[in-house]
Amino acid sequence: MSQAIGTAVSKTPAGTSPPRLLIVDDEQHMCDVCSRTLQRAGYDVLATNDPLVAIEALNNGQHFDLLLTDIKMPAMSGLDLARIAREKDPEIAIIIMTGYASLENLHQSVRRGVADFLAKPFELEQLRLAVDQALHKRAMQQDNLRLRTLEQLLAVSEALSATLELSELVHIVLDAMIERSGFQTGFLLLGDEPAMLHLAATTPETARLTDEGRALAERAFTLQQTRYEETACYGTQPDQTLHAALAVPLRAHGRVNGVVVLCNQHSTTLRPGIQQGLMLLANQAGAALRNATLYRQLDEAYQRRQELDHLKSEFIAIASHELRTPLSIVLGYTMMVRDQVEGSQRDYLQRVMESAQRIKEIVDDMVNLHYIDTGESQPQLTLVDLGETIYQTVQNLRSAAELAGQTITVNLPDALPPFLTDREKVMLVLNHLLSNAIKFTPQHGRITITVSIRQYHELESLREVSVITPSASLRALPWVVTDVRDTGIGIPMHERTRIFERFYQVGDSLTRERGGVGLGLALVRELIASLGGAVWVVSREGEGSTFSFALPLRRT
């Protein structure tokens, strides 16, 4: 036996169609009387005097809300018919009619789950009342079942929300499905394609999924339908073969991402209410398992990134150490030979000196970043005259600016008192920002350095800056803001959020025209962060950029 089970198993909502009744009595006259009476009461009735016709209707999948049957019939006992009807639909209401009322018949009727017992002859009003009461009782039982289902789903949902560990979730899901369904064995398979399904959990651990069980899971995945089959061996346990199986697809965001295969040793009655609960649970489980899978992938990517960051830091430390000594020798001997020659040879050696100096600056950046990462570079706070520090930095780079025909202007406020900060770090930040401005500003461009004093709340209002959250005492202080503005090429919008990342460059490759390895702005960010400040950029492509950093104006 094989059948697909979809959402059609749910009952029609009350009020959209009348309850459907099946009446079976070997006396045609009794069938006609009961049928006309209940039809006038608004019910949809199928009546027959042959129990086999009733069984055929049940086997054909016709749905009935209530069975009204005589207990004594030549072809079959009404109690046997009630048992068959109950196997087909455990929620069907049953009323037994008989002219042979006895304690034994009553006892057997109760065992068959009979809702009422009508002794012939009975009044028609008594019949209508018994049917109304039986259907009302059935509706209450269905409501209670739905309530219990919701309670169970809530408990399972809380358990699913309590963890993102995939290894825990698969067992929570599988145990909940087994408990909800009443099946004895379960297998949970995960995958994005039928052929890629892999076994993620088994309960109990001694059970084994057969090839037929896996094929059933693939069919349920492909059809995206819950399927029940009992035509093969779908799983095994020690000394047992499991010949009944229910495959329930797991869904997340409209896509199937796994299948739960539930197995029993013998045929199992599929209760519609249980099926609905399993489908709801499958949707919850599918979403939880997808989230756990994404979390695991994210965690693995994060761990990999940490490993790469560690390797990169190790490379920086080793490379900078190994480069410094030979670089010092190159610079020393080149300078000594340059001072002893004239003409074109001196020019050649000067170019060697400039290139070696660029290498030295890159190595220094790598060393400084390594010291920051290892915590070896702690701020040395002293009272610093920012104006004097800016003028010294400009003086150091003036020759490079003049060579490009650029003008550098410094605007300082009338009163800029010294404040506590690390002078070397601030000078290094200024050097990088001014060097970048010179590098990316065309011939005869303008570079302007402006210092202003602002309040903390003014910085918070700037969209471009991610301001650190200082202590209340620092928030109450004025903040010194330094802007380095150029009339250069500007920065594309999509690049601005990444220019402060290590080794990131605005360009297609490390060998572009202006050179560099993408460490300068990363170092600027780290240095300003170590001083408790903030750094940001405002730029428009083709019109230039303004790099700014802010530091608290601490006097003590």
C-alpha positions as CSV (number, residue, x, y, z in Angstrom):
1,M,0.0,0.0,0.0
2,S,1.3,3.4,-1.0
3,Q,-0.3,6.8,-0.7
4,A,0.6,10.4,-0.8
5,I,-0.7,12.6,2.0
6,G,-1.0,16.3,1.4
7,T,-2.7,19.2,3.0
8,A,-6.1,17.8,1.8
9,V,-6.3,15.7,4.9
10,S,-7.5,18.6,6.9
11,K,-11.2,18.8,7.6
12,T,-13.4,21.3,5.9
13,P,-13.9,24.3,8.3
14,A,-17.2,24.3,10.2
15,G,-20.0,26.3,8.3
16,T,-18.7,25.7,4.8
17,S,-20.3,22.3,4.2
18,P,-22.7,20.2,6.3
19,P,-21.4,17.2,8.3
20,R,-21.4,13.9,6.2
21,L,-23.1,10.8,7.6
22,L,-22.9,7.2,6.7
23,I,-26.1,5.1,7.6
24,V,-26.0,1.3,7.4
25,D,-28.9,-0.9,8.2
26,D,-30.0,-4.2,6.6
27,E,-33.6,-3.0,6.8
28,Q,-34.2,-0.7,3.8
29,H,-37.2,1.0,5.5
30,M,-35.0,2.0,8.5
31,C,-32.3,3.4,6.1
32,D,-34.9,5.5,4.4
33,V,-36.5,6.8,7.6
34,C,-33.1,7.7,9.2
35,S,-31.8,9.2,5.9
36,R,-34.9,11.5,5.3
37,T,-34.9,12.6,9.0
38,L,-31.3,13.6,9.0
39,Q,-31.3,15.2,5.6
40,R,-34.2,17.4,6.8
41,A,-32.0,18.3,9.8
42,G,-29.4,19.6,7.3
43,Y,-26.9,16.7,7.1
44,D,-25.3,15.2,4.0
45,V,-26.3,11.5,4.1
46,L,-25.1,8.3,2.3
47,A,-27.4,5.4,3.2
48,T,-27.0,1.7,2.3
49,N,-28.4,-1.6,3.5
50,D,-25.2,-3.4,2.6
51,P,-22.2,-3.1,5.0
52,L,-19.8,-4.1,2.1
53,V,-20.9,-1.0,0.1
54,A,-20.2,1.1,3.2
55,I,-16.7,-0.5,3.5
56,E,-16.0,0.2,-0.2
57,A,-16.9,3.9,0.3
58,L,-14.5,4.0,3.3
59,N,-11.8,2.3,1.3
60,N,-12.2,4.7,-1.6
61,G,-11.2,7.6,0.7
62,Q,-14.7,9.1,1.1
63,H,-14.8,11.1,4.3
64,F,-17.6,10.8,6.9
65,D,-18.1,12.6,10.1
66,L,-20.4,10.0,11.6
67,L,-21.3,6.3,11.2
68,L,-24.9,5.3,12.1
69,T,-25.1,1.5,11.9
70,D,-27.3,-1.4,13.0
71,I,-25.5,-3.9,15.3
72,K,-27.1,-7.1,13.8
73,M,-26.8,-7.5,10.1
74,P,-26.5,-10.7,8.0
75,A,-23.4,-9.8,6.1
76,M,-21.4,-8.2,9.0
77,S,-21.8,-7.1,12.6
78,G,-22.2,-3.4,13.1
79,L,-19.4,-3.6,15.7
80,D,-17.0,-5.0,13.1
81,L,-18.1,-2.2,10.7
82,A,-17.4,0.3,13.5
83,R,-14.0,-1.2,14.0
84,I,-13.1,-0.9,10.3
85,A,-14.5,2.7,10.2
86,R,-12.4,3.6,13.2
87,E,-9.3,2.2,11.6
88,K,-9.9,4.3,8.5
89,D,-10.6,7.4,10.5
90,P,-9.9,7.4,14.2
91,E,-11.9,10.6,14.6
92,I,-15.2,9.4,13.1
93,A,-18.2,9.5,15.5
94,I,-20.1,6.2,15.8
95,I,-23.7,5.5,16.9
96,I,-25.0,1.9,17.2
97,M,-28.7,1.0,16.6
98,T,-30.1,-2.3,17.9
99,G,-33.2,-4.0,18.9
100,Y,-31.1,-6.4,21.1
101,A,-29.8,-4.1,23.8
102,S,-27.7,-6.0,26.3
103,L,-24.8,-5.4,28.7
104,E,-22.4,-7.3,26.4
105,N,-23.4,-5.3,23.4
106,L,-23.0,-2.1,25.3
107,H,-19.5,-3.2,26.6
108,Q,-18.3,-4.1,23.1
109,S,-19.7,-0.8,21.7
110,V,-17.7,1.2,24.3
111,R,-14.6,-0.7,23.3
112,R,-15.2,0.3,19.7
113,G,-15.3,3.9,20.7
114,V,-19.1,4.2,20.1
115,A,-20.5,7.7,20.9
116,D,-24.1,6.6,21.6
117,F,-26.3,3.5,21.7
118,L,-29.9,3.8,20.3
119,A,-32.3,1.0,21.3
120,K,-35.0,0.3,18.6
121,P,-37.6,1.5,18.4
122,F,-36.6,5.1,19.0
123,E,-38.2,8.5,18.4
124,L,-37.0,10.5,15.4
125,E,-36.3,13.4,17.7
126,Q,-34.2,11.1,19.8
127,L,-32.2,10.2,16.7
128,R,-31.6,13.8,15.7
129,L,-30.5,14.6,19.3
130,A,-28.1,11.6,19.4
131,V,-26.5,12.6,16.1
132,D,-26.2,16.3,17.3
133,Q,-24.6,15.2,20.5
134,A,-22.2,12.8,18.9
135,L,-21.0,15.4,16.4
136,H,-20.7,18.0,19.1
137,K,-18.6,15.6,21.2
138,R,-16.4,14.8,18.1
139,A,-15.9,18.5,17.5
140,M,-14.8,19.0,21.2
141,Q,-12.4,16.1,20.9
142,Q,-10.9,17.6,17.7
143,D,-10.5,21.0,19.4
144,N,-8.8,19.3,22.4
145,L,-6.5,17.4,20.0
146,R,-5.6,20.7,18.2
147,L,-5.0,22.3,21.6
148,R,-2.7,19.5,22.7
149,T,-1.0,19.7,19.3
150,L,-0.4,23.4,19.7
151,E,0.9,22.9,23.3
152,Q,3.3,20.2,22.0
153,L,4.4,22.4,19.1
154,L,5.0,25.2,21.5
155,A,7.2,23.0,23.7
156,V,9.1,21.7,20.7
157,S,9.5,25.3,19.4
158,E,11.0,26.4,22.7
159,A,13.4,23.5,22.5
160,L,14.3,24.3,18.9
161,S,14.9,27.9,19.8
162,A,17.2,27.1,22.7
163,T,20.1,26.0,20.6
164,L,21.8,26.5,17.2
165,E,23.9,23.4,17.4
166,L,23.0,21.2,14.5
167,S,24.0,18.0,16.2
168,E,21.5,18.8,19.0
169,L,18.7,20.0,16.8
170,V,18.5,16.9,14.6
171,H,17.9,14.7,17.7
172,I,15.3,17.2,19.2
173,V,13.4,17.2,15.9
174,L,13.5,13.4,15.4
175,D,12.5,12.7,19.0
176,A,9.6,15.1,18.7
177,M,8.4,13.6,15.4
178,I,8.5,10.0,16.9
179,E,6.7,11.1,20.1
180,R,4.1,13.0,18.1
181,S,3.5,10.2,15.5
182,G,3.6,7.1,17.7
183,F,6.1,5.4,15.3
184,Q,8.8,3.3,16.9
185,T,11.8,4.3,14.7
186,G,13.0,7.4,13.0
187,F,15.6,8.6,10.5
188,L,16.4,12.3,9.7
189,L,18.1,13.1,6.4
190,L,19.4,16.5,5.4
191,G,20.3,17.9,2.0
192,D,19.4,20.4,-0.7
193,E,18.8,17.8,-3.4
194,P,17.2,14.3,-3.3
195,A,20.4,12.6,-4.4
196,M,22.4,14.6,-1.8
197,L,20.4,13.5,1.3
198,H,22.6,12.3,4.1
199,L,21.6,10.6,7.3
200,A,21.9,13.1,10.2
201,A,20.2,11.3,13.1
202,T,18.7,7.9,13.9
203,T,16.5,6.9,16.8
204,P,17.2,4.4,18.3
205,E,20.8,4.2,17.3
206,T,20.6,0.5,16.6
207,A,18.1,1.1,13.7
208,R,19.3,1.0,10.1
209,L,17.7,2.7,7.1
210,T,17.4,0.4,4.1
211,D,17.8,1.4,0.4
212,E,14.0,1.3,0.1
213,G,13.7,3.7,3.0
214,R,16.2,6.1,1.4
215,A,14.3,5.8,-1.9
216,L,11.1,6.7,-0.1
217,A,12.8,9.8,1.4
218,E,13.9,10.8,-2.1
219,R,10.4,10.4,-3.4
220,A,8.9,12.5,-0.6
221,F,11.6,15.2,-1.3
222,T,11.0,15.2,-5.0
223,L,7.2,15.4,-4.8
224,Q,7.4,17.7,-1.7
225,Q,4.6,15.5,-0.2
226,T,4.2,13.5,2.9
227,R,4.1,9.8,1.8
228,Y,3.0,6.6,3.6
229,E,4.0,3.2,2.3
230,E,3.9,-0.4,3.5
231,T,5.1,-2.4,0.5
232,A,8.7,-3.0,1.4
233,C,11.3,-3.1,4.2
234,Y,12.2,0.5,4.9
235,G,14.4,-0.1,8.0
236,T,15.6,-2.6,10.4
237,Q,16.2,-3.1,14.1
238,P,17.9,-6.0,15.8
239,D,15.5,-9.0,15.1
240,Q,13.0,-6.7,13.4
241,T,12.1,-5.5,9.9
242,L,10.1,-2.3,9.5
243,H,7.5,-2.7,6.8
244,A,5.5,0.6,7.4
245,A,7.0,4.0,6.8
246,L,5.9,7.6,6.7
247,A,8.2,10.1,5.0
248,V,7.7,13.8,6.0
249,P,9.6,16.6,4.1
250,L,11.1,19.4,6.1
251,R,10.7,22.9,4.6
252,A,12.3,26.2,5.1
253,H,11.3,29.3,3.2
254,G,9.3,27.3,0.7
255,R,12.1,24.8,-0.1
256,V,12.6,21.3,1.1
257,N,15.9,20.9,3.1
258,G,15.4,17.4,4.6
259,V,13.1,14.4,5.2
260,V,12.1,12.5,8.3
261,V,11.4,8.8,7.7
262,L,9.3,7.2,10.5
263,C,9.0,3.4,10.6
264,N,6.9,0.7,12.3
265,Q,7.1,-3.0,12.2
266,H,3.4,-3.3,11.2
267,S,0.8,-1.2,9.3
268,T,-0.1,2.0,11.2
269,T,-3.3,4.0,11.2
270,L,-2.6,7.5,9.9
271,R,-4.7,9.8,12.0
272,P,-5.5,13.1,10.2
273,G,-4.9,15.2,13.3
274,I,-1.5,13.6,13.8
275,Q,-0.6,14.2,10.2
276,Q,-1.4,17.9,10.5
277,G,0.7,18.2,13.7
278,L,3.6,16.5,11.9
279,M,3.4,18.9,9.0
280,L,3.4,21.9,11.2
281,L,6.3,20.4,13.2
282,A,8.2,19.7,10.0
283,N,7.9,23.3,8.9
284,Q,9.2,24.5,12.3
285,A,12.0,21.9,12.2
286,G,13.0,22.8,8.7
287,A,13.4,26.4,9.5
288,A,15.4,25.7,12.7
289,L,17.7,23.2,10.9
290,R,18.3,25.8,8.1
291,N,19.2,28.4,10.7
292,A,21.5,26.0,12.5
293,T,23.2,25.0,9.2
294,L,23.7,28.7,8.2
295,Y,25.1,29.4,11.7
296,R,27.5,26.5,11.4
297,Q,28.7,27.7,8.0
298,L,29.1,31.2,9.4
299,D,31.0,29.9,12.4
300,E,33.3,27.8,10.2
301,A,33.9,30.8,8.0
302,Y,34.7,32.9,11.1
303,Q,37.1,30.3,12.4
304,R,38.7,30.1,9.0
305,R,39.0,33.9,8.9
306,Q,40.6,33.9,12.4
307,E,43.1,31.3,11.2
308,L,43.9,33.4,8.2
309,D,44.3,36.5,10.3
310,H,46.6,34.6,12.6
311,L,48.7,33.4,9.7
312,K,48.7,36.9,8.2
313,S,49.9,38.4,11.5
314,E,52.6,35.7,11.8
315,F,53.7,36.5,8.2
316,I,53.8,40.3,9.0
317,A,55.9,39.6,12.2
318,I,58.4,37.3,10.4
319,A,58.6,39.3,7.2
320,S,59.1,42.7,8.9
321,H,61.8,41.2,11.2
322,E,63.6,39.6,8.3
323,L,63.4,42.7,6.1
324,R,64.5,45.3,8.6
325,T,68.2,44.2,8.9
326,P,69.0,43.8,5.2
327,L,67.0,47.0,4.5
328,S,69.1,49.0,7.0
329,I,72.2,47.7,5.3
330,V,70.9,48.7,1.9
331,L,70.0,52.2,3.1
332,G,73.3,52.7,4.9
333,Y,75.6,51.6,2.1
334,T,73.6,53.4,-0.6
335,M,73.7,56.7,1.4
336,M,77.4,56.3,1.9
337,V,78.1,55.6,-1.8
338,R,75.7,58.4,-3.0
339,D,77.7,61.0,-0.9
340,Q,80.9,59.9,-2.6
341,V,79.8,60.2,-6.3
342,E,78.5,62.9,-8.6
343,G,76.5,63.3,-11.8
344,S,74.1,60.6,-13.1
345,Q,75.4,58.0,-10.7
346,R,74.3,60.1,-7.7
347,D,70.8,60.5,-9.3
348,Y,70.6,56.7,-9.7
349,L,71.6,56.1,-6.1
350,Q,69.1,58.7,-5.0
351,R,66.3,56.7,-6.7
352,V,67.6,53.6,-4.9
353,M,67.4,55.5,-1.6
354,E,63.8,56.6,-2.3
355,S,62.6,53.1,-3.3
356,A,64.3,51.6,-0.2
357,Q,62.7,54.3,1.9
358,R,59.3,53.3,0.5
359,I,60.0,49.7,1.5
360,K,61.0,50.9,5.0
361,E,57.7,52.7,5.4
362,I,55.8,49.6,4.4
363,V,57.8,47.5,6.8
364,D,57.2,50.1,9.6
365,D,53.5,49.9,9.0
366,M,53.5,46.1,9.2
367,V,55.5,46.3,12.5
368,N,53.2,48.9,13.9
369,L,50.1,46.9,13.1
370,H,51.7,43.8,14.6
371,Y,52.5,45.7,17.8
372,I,48.9,46.9,18.0
373,D,47.5,43.4,17.5
374,T,49.8,42.0,20.2
375,G,49.1,44.8,22.6
376,E,52.7,45.9,22.7
377,S,51.9,49.4,21.4
378,Q,50.3,51.2,24.3
379,P,49.6,55.0,24.1
380,Q,52.1,57.2,25.8
381,L,50.0,60.2,26.8
382,T,51.8,63.6,27.0
383,L,50.6,67.2,26.5
384,V,50.8,67.7,22.7
385,D,50.7,70.9,20.7
386,L,48.7,69.7,17.7
387,G,49.4,72.7,15.6
388,E,53.2,72.3,15.9
389,T,52.8,68.5,15.2
390,I,50.8,69.3,12.0
391,Y,53.4,71.9,10.8
392,Q,56.2,69.4,11.4
393,T,54.4,66.7,9.4
394,V,53.8,69.2,6.5
395,Q,57.4,70.2,6.5
396,N,58.5,66.6,6.2
397,L,56.3,66.1,3.1
398,R,56.5,69.5,1.6
399,S,59.1,68.5,-1.0
400,A,56.9,65.7,-2.3
401,A,54.0,68.2,-2.6
402,E,56.1,70.8,-4.3
403,L,57.4,68.2,-6.8
404,A,53.7,67.6,-7.8
405,G,53.0,71.4,-7.9
406,Q,50.5,71.0,-5.0
407,T,49.7,73.6,-2.4
408,I,49.2,72.6,1.3
409,T,47.2,75.0,3.6
410,V,46.8,74.7,7.3
411,N,43.9,76.3,9.2
412,L,44.1,76.3,13.0
413,P,41.6,77.8,15.5
414,D,42.7,80.9,17.3
415,A,43.0,79.1,20.6
416,L,44.1,75.4,20.4
417,P,45.5,74.4,23.8
418,P,47.8,71.4,24.2
419,F,46.0,68.2,25.2
420,L,46.8,64.7,26.3
421,T,47.5,62.2,23.5
422,D,50.4,60.2,22.0
423,R,52.4,62.5,19.8
424,E,54.1,59.8,17.8
425,K,50.9,58.1,17.0
426,V,49.2,61.3,16.0
427,M,52.2,62.3,13.8
428,L,52.0,58.8,12.1
429,V,48.3,59.3,11.4
430,L,48.9,62.7,9.9
431,N,51.8,61.4,7.8
432,H,49.6,58.7,6.3
433,L,46.6,60.9,5.6
434,L,48.8,63.7,4.1
435,S,50.8,61.2,2.1
436,N,47.6,59.7,0.7
437,A,46.3,63.2,-0.2
438,I,49.5,64.0,-2.1
439,K,49.5,60.6,-3.8
440,F,45.8,60.8,-5.0
441,T,45.7,64.6,-5.9
442,P,46.6,65.5,-9.4
443,Q,49.2,68.1,-10.5
444,H,48.6,71.6,-9.1
445,G,45.9,70.4,-6.7
446,R,45.1,71.7,-3.3
447,I,45.4,70.0,0.1
448,T,43.9,71.7,3.2
449,I,44.3,70.7,6.8
450,T,41.7,72.2,9.1
451,V,41.5,71.8,12.9
452,S,38.3,72.6,14.8
453,I,36.8,72.0,18.2
454,R,33.4,70.3,18.5
455,Q,31.1,68.8,21.1
456,Y,30.6,65.1,21.3
457,H,26.9,65.3,20.2
458,E,28.0,66.9,16.9
459,L,30.1,63.8,16.1
460,E,27.2,61.5,16.9
461,S,25.0,63.4,14.3
462,L,27.5,62.6,11.5
463,R,26.3,59.7,9.3
464,E,29.7,58.9,8.0
465,V,31.4,58.3,11.3
466,S,31.1,55.4,13.7
467,V,31.9,57.2,16.9
468,I,33.3,55.1,19.8
469,T,31.3,55.2,23.0
470,P,33.5,56.9,25.6
471,S,32.9,57.3,29.3
472,A,30.5,60.0,30.5
473,S,33.5,62.2,31.6
474,L,35.0,62.1,28.0
475,R,31.6,62.8,26.4
476,A,31.4,66.0,28.4
477,L,34.7,67.2,27.0
478,P,35.3,69.1,23.8
479,W,36.7,67.1,20.9
480,V,39.5,68.1,18.5
481,V,38.6,67.3,14.9
482,T,41.3,67.3,12.2
483,D,40.2,67.3,8.5
484,V,42.6,66.5,5.7
485,R,40.9,67.6,2.5
486,D,42.2,67.1,-1.1
487,T,41.0,67.9,-4.6
488,G,41.9,64.4,-5.8
489,I,40.2,61.6,-7.6
490,G,37.7,60.8,-4.8
491,I,36.5,57.4,-3.7
492,P,33.5,55.4,-5.2
493,M,30.6,55.0,-2.9
494,H,30.9,51.2,-2.8
495,E,34.5,51.4,-1.7
496,R,34.2,53.7,1.2
497,T,33.1,51.2,3.8
498,R,36.2,49.0,3.1
499,I,39.1,51.4,2.7
500,F,40.0,51.1,6.4
501,E,40.4,47.3,6.0
502,R,43.9,45.8,6.0
503,F,45.3,45.1,2.5
504,Y,42.3,46.6,0.8
505,Q,42.9,49.1,-2.0
506,V,40.7,51.3,-4.2
507,G,41.7,49.7,-7.5
508,D,41.8,46.5,-9.4
509,S,45.2,45.2,-8.2
510,L,48.2,45.8,-6.0
511,T,50.2,46.8,-9.0
512,R,48.1,49.8,-10.0
513,E,49.7,53.1,-10.9
514,R,50.0,54.6,-7.4
515,G,51.3,51.5,-5.7
516,G,51.0,50.6,-2.0
517,V,49.8,47.5,-0.2
518,G,46.7,48.8,1.6
519,L,48.0,49.1,5.1
520,G,48.1,52.9,5.7
521,L,44.4,53.6,6.4
522,A,44.1,50.3,8.4
523,L,46.9,51.6,10.6
524,V,45.3,55.0,10.9
525,R,42.1,53.4,12.1
526,E,43.9,51.2,14.6
527,L,46.0,54.1,16.0
528,I,43.0,56.4,16.4
529,A,41.0,53.6,18.1
530,S,43.9,53.0,20.5
531,L,43.7,56.8,21.4
532,G,40.0,56.5,22.1
533,G,39.0,58.5,19.0
534,A,37.2,58.1,15.7
535,V,38.1,58.3,12.0
536,W,35.9,58.7,8.9
537,V,35.9,59.8,5.3
538,V,33.6,62.0,3.2
539,S,34.2,61.8,-0.5
540,R,32.6,62.3,-3.9
541,E,34.1,60.6,-6.9
542,G,36.0,63.1,-9.1
543,E,35.8,65.9,-6.6
544,G,38.1,64.8,-3.8
545,S,38.0,63.4,-0.3
546,T,38.1,64.6,3.3
547,F,39.6,62.2,5.9
548,S,38.9,63.2,9.4
549,F,39.8,62.0,12.9
550,A,38.6,63.2,16.3
551,L,40.3,63.0,19.7
552,P,39.0,64.0,23.1
553,L,40.5,67.3,24.4
554,R,41.9,65.9,27.7
555,R,44.0,68.3,29.8
556,T,44.5,66.0,32.8
